[in-house]
Amino acid sequence: MMETELAEIAAYKKEISKLKSQLEQCKLLSDKIFEPFIIVNQERDILYGNPSACLLLNTPKEKLQTMKITHFLKVVPSHILQLQEEKIETDGIVEDEWLIQLLDGELKHIEFTGYTYNAQGHTIFKLKDITLERSLEREKMMSMQMFLDVFNQAIDSIVIYDRSGIIIDSNTPFCQSLKLDKSEVVGRNITDFISESSLGVWDACFNQVQAEGSSSGVMEIKSYAAELKVDFSSTANIFNGFYMCILKDITEKSLIEKKLMDSERIFSELFEQTMDAIVFWDQNGIIFRVNDSACRIFESSRESLIGCRISEYVAQKDERFYNMIDSFNRYGAVREELFYKMPNGQLKLLELTAKMHSSEGYNITIFRNVSERWRIEMELRKSEKKFRKIFEGSLDGMIIWNLKGFADINETGCNILGFNKEKLLSMNVNKLLESVPENAVLLHEHIDQVLKKGSFTSVIPVKFEGGSTKYIEFSTRKNLYSGLHLTIFRDITKSLEMQEQLKKSDTLNVVGELAAGIAHEIRNPMTALKGFIQLLQGSVKEDFSNYFNVITSELQRIETIITEFLVLAKPQAVKYFRQNINSIMKETLELLAAQALMLNIQFEVNYQEDDLMIYCEGNQLKQVFINIIKNALEVMPDGGIVRVETRREGDRHIKITIADQGIGISEEKIRKLGEPFYTTKERGTGLGLMVSYKIVEEHRGWVEVESEEGKGTAFHLFLPMDRIQKEPK
């Protein structure tokens, strides 16, 4: 029994020794296996890990065999680990990936295969490091995503095509540039969209892409609207053997470049052909470019100008010059006029405009020779001074104007027109005409004639605010200078009155000469006629009294006319005495009372004062009153009232008013009253009023007439109270 047990023990030990030997051999074999693997029990303790596994997990073998597998699976979700364990239990094998975290924190992608191999439930995990593959895949995915982002978001057109030129894909900008939908582009050959003139360029480029991998150039593609010029770059084998072409629309850029070239050409032509001097100079004031006009204006060659400072030509560097420099430095631009002295000693006034271009590194100054203008201005100023002296010192009114307004008026003109200078200069022509509606028509006619003929002269009666009327002669010349017209005007009212008086005087002289002869020749026969008529009247027995009365009346009328003629014939030796004008008027009214009664006319008398004493010749004034009152009686055949009034007019005159209720006199006829032989009556001679006016004027007085047609006429006689008076108004 003992021997049997001992034999079994010996056999068991031998078996154990054999197993240990086999185990050592297995370990030696596992250590030599290149692929990493680990053995894990059911508690997830790591029982063994070969050297490759230790290297993969970056953990020494001794430490690894003291750790659990879960130490490396912290970033793996627990439910994933649970699923993997369940799959091993049910299927005995599982294939999957872990993202493990090493002790130093490094992350690795591990591809593993796990399976159970013994009754104790031990699991062998064969491990494979796929970190690099996954990193490459991730980078590839990122590159693809980035490519897609660029492809879809790019502003430039992008086309993917194969070796035969068939378009595989294109982005939106390419389709938009062709005005086509994407479905109309994909599947077609790229040469369908290239203009015929650019096919050779594309073929050469494609050959270069195949040979060198990339190529670029400029070509034209056919758009729906027009041909577009594009800058393109083509690359081979971007993925799956496809080609990519990036196209940038440079049509506008080409147009801009062409415009720039045209602008440069135009600038060069203008620069050289312009009449103004153009000078470019740097920040130090040194000239580096000039045109031909600059050489002519500065009387210098191009070589002598380039390299010098333009300030060297300034004639006088005074305060004005330094103020200009200060303004230029402060504001970057300046406009001024300065005198420059040329190398030949000539002095020129130049107008300059300077502009600073500090960012571009240059400045520009444009010069214009205004010497001739300056000389003309000086002459004009001298001429203007002379004109101003004449303008302001003239006795005639002068006004400079155009249809927009008034430029100037001299003091004489203001006095004649009665306008304030500032007020007149603030008005235009239409506004002035609106302010004088009574004169607007004649003034408009004058202006129209000036604009048609270039010059025109007319006499216009101008009514003023006070009611007075002045006759003003306007003489206008069109476009005297700078579109302005000159009107010279003068008040000729007194001149016209003098002419009228001269006419009357000439007429009176003629009448007087006739009267002197006629009165003498007629009076003697008249005396004989009167005597014989009286004798005949006494000797005739039949009753012819009516005929004799008519003859006697007409002879008296002839004698009255002769008497009036004699008044006009020569100055009378008149003596003036201090008399009461009311008394003279009363005597006159008594003489005419019977005639008034016969015509049913009443006298309405108003003496403001009982005694109104003046120096006068009573009989002459009585003749004046008789003439005017008789006229009043004759214009009222149906009766009425003749109003007579005497009163003081100021301190030095009296006013006698004789007013009727007749048919009135028009304004045109009033102006002619007192002229020789002018009368409004059928049988009148016109001598009565003429004599009356003459008597009043000899008394140093004057007559005013007011009349309204249909209502009557009033004569106002103004006589001085003193013996010596000034000329009448």
Steps between C-alpha positions, in 0.01 A plus 500: 500500500775731594696408196204560280450847641865577471493392140202724429669790672811444296294483183311817599823689565633381171183624329526831680860535398400422145223757509734760646742426224222537244383820670848644486520409137160665440616812677816502298290457188249771601780740575630443153159564337508848337128576528413636847249308711399476860325236712227618733301301758136541578576776753671691218840459661782492248671162547747536223613738229767433242778753441317646197198560722720665764649721233156583361364585842825674600502306832768266644406131509521476881266795546270395218431163664386683815241712319151450377410549134245762604786732604553566128128518408395806696391695190296206366133526600395231749206383291738429213719284728188320623393416145847371419504270808155365415613420146802302630278302737248416229721462193837433661659769282474874444664739252486876564702811574603675818615856556742438787678750721851413609642579840669812359165620361567415134201377305525211254256331267524121555340239279454175699375145468398329827410137560490254794740208489460291824248386756606766748354771270832659412483734197778569255489845341703534182580872464586714197598870515294680230560851636689604188233363265224671689700826506553477124135424447402792720734731315367370171146560615595848620676571171199377308269710715724800460510439124122477490471817706736680266331347196155610612587832663767626260438826315703376204366238260621138559455210257582130561557307175644168390780415260272534200384848608151393613381720785434289812396788724499880510426753768230767496718798384597307183135432416405859577774636276362289212137588586426124503358249747739244647316218321580676170873505583584162659563228240607737225854545376677802642602605148130567426532810715834623372499754216653390171778756530612342830481126410868496408591651836292235680652208307853619576408545865344152524811339354712686754273380783547138392875548472571716802189471718384860477468788260349851484414770250240741367216406263148598404189297581161527335227641722132526417526879488856552376852361500683521831873531544625268777827429675514119553713246687466125437630215722519121433401206724335688784318173586402186313697620197278806444617845396405835652491836326455829691382795288504863608295752303738779402270662242444805718863500604602495133262785428639694796856429384403615152339812646813558707713466190266734313505740795877488510511567126249784531689638801824492305337680208337758728817535701701588193233685299338717769571872492550507877834420658493175704780436747551186715727536801597279794471554875826697498369742239721360221341497154510158330253539211375793290308540175587712196274787613700527823817542298337772289347689795819489710717580196722200588599162356367177647848406622544827689159472667532137614706482816441858613242651738214699354529748787829614346290680233283694749563873451441607857472267799287728710234437764252393233739231377558357848126508576446296184761243612336482843154444347637229272661313790189539714224416251685303232383731223532867408399743225688826459650752260868594524755685295784284363826625354619310196871431420483765226390761759136506386242538778182291468189473713409131529181354640582173677304209644701259716385163638683279748522123438720403794389135504607460137824682565446793267329840472361675195475868409321640196603847379316734265648819361255778588737789434292626208181481708675689781610770253146528363360515854734785582385689192140421583546631852638825361214513253254418776633786713445738210154357436420522873593869505276566201228272640489666841565854379251504213213748514287236325368191671684178412393145577667169411260207476382182336174308519613322819558820696681829543877508536551868587343846487659839561383757751344722232290206381375436854400865533315503166310175564452562871628150589729392781811344343502189721130440438537533122804269481307232692225493232483341157347668193160328534473596866579863414234507226246352745571789738413759229197349320409835337833507313548123448369489140727778367802366691435149360487643149830681557668178623364299205635756252841494671519120480395505132705796370796509741436863595192715539396843629152597618327759718268349763270691736566340840249538780641513852346418837425862584283528189749707303599405146846540354591466135817289495710431193646146504790411272613136525786306343487121505792281620731780600716234668458149648136476399409822684310790343559871566210742519563876518196704598420861584201697622392714203177625659628857534655483155167398349323773696752754372448377147126533548544847642724594208234378258240707682736797509568472128127475435432799725765701319341419168156578639631820648650613171175416319295672770701820478427529128149352489367693801616833354362423153165370628431746781473809273246339261319364804461850642351624168267197481371559854436870426317442174293214649386734778408773241325242283307366800370852576396584143320174409128522570420128487560288810829315427617513863569123513735523206672808638542322839665198332732726301592701809561179705728351236692828469551496878623140474750606232610787723550258792717274286701804388545601865628150584733520203639826631567340838714245319656751266743660743578524868263726680614773736333349805504644849437268794308616806412328824138391455246262654458201270153438646387845383623434147318166501175661627508762223551222244210295632273809494585555132411139414204456738238590231646247251509232771140568595391460138671157489355392837850488652577595859829617646611322818758734657733423788749764614718347769600847619331836447818673392754314286740771390744453210701722269331484158351684207129473578358542149724227360403255774135594445547412132646161606205429731250605228662270240500196731151559647350567155646170385341334804159652415523391138564131588183485716210583262256309722596689817694403807740646755828678450707476816736790575746487789792713620739403780858515615741240362788489743658822622577662166222416253127516456294243311194591290283203394231524230318166451212413270270200461545466126600207283866506610819497295719201411856483630635533147310827445598639841866492396419722197303764689661844467658423163435765232171450315422173681136482609242235588206723391348511153528882463798555727828658391720357774623849582309538828684231696826588330463860619394381846804273534726783385352743758540247783861430399574876490371510858758228582226241556392177338187310403406140583201324343311204644227336297297180493303426189125510568541678836663837433819702498679709764755775427741575788682835471802548728616863549775638722403730786825700493625731227826309429478124449705224347407335174171308513494125553 
